[in-house]
Amino acid sequence: MASGVTVNDEVIKVFNDMKVRKSSSTEDVKKRKKAVLFCLSDDKKKIIVEEGKWILVGDIGESVDDPYACFVKLLPLNDCRYGLYDATYETKESKKEDLVFIFWAPEGAPLKSKMIYASSKDAIKKKFTGIKHEWQVNGLDDIQDRATLADKLGGNVVVSLEGLPL
C-alpha cells in the first residue's frame, strides 16, 4: 500500500553522492556521507534528510572512531527512520564497499509511525536504484552487534567490518 509520501530531492542527491565512488579529490571524499538518516517531514508528506543525523567520511579517525557504533547511536529509540550506511568490509578474497538500506522500526515506536514508514518504504527504495542490501531492524538487539550486519553483507565469508575483525 502506497502512502502518497514523496521523496525530497536532497535525499536523492545524498544517495547519488554516496553511491558514486569515482575518483574524487580528497576533500570531496571527506565530505561524502558514510551514514545518514532520513525521516518524514513534520507534515508527514515528504521523506527528508534528518538534520544533523549523518557521519561524514572525513569524521572517521577525527571525531568518530567506530562509524558503525556511531551510526547505531544516531537511531531514535522511540521512532522509525530510514538509513543508508556505506559499509566497508573484507571477505577472505577482497575488500568491498556496499550501501545498505536500513528500515528502522523499533518496538517502542508509535503504531501510526510504524504504519506510515512501512507504507512509504517503497517510495524511497524506488529512488535508491542498485541497492544490494536491505535490512529491517526492530530494536537495538538486532543492530548493535556488527556481526549481524556482516551476516547481511555476505554471511560467514565476511572477516572484518570497518577495519575491525569480527
Summary of the structure (lengths in Angstrom):
residues: 166
radius of gyration: 15.6
end to end distance: 38.4
largest distance: 47.4
contacts: 477
relative contact order: 0.17
helix: 37%
strand: 33%
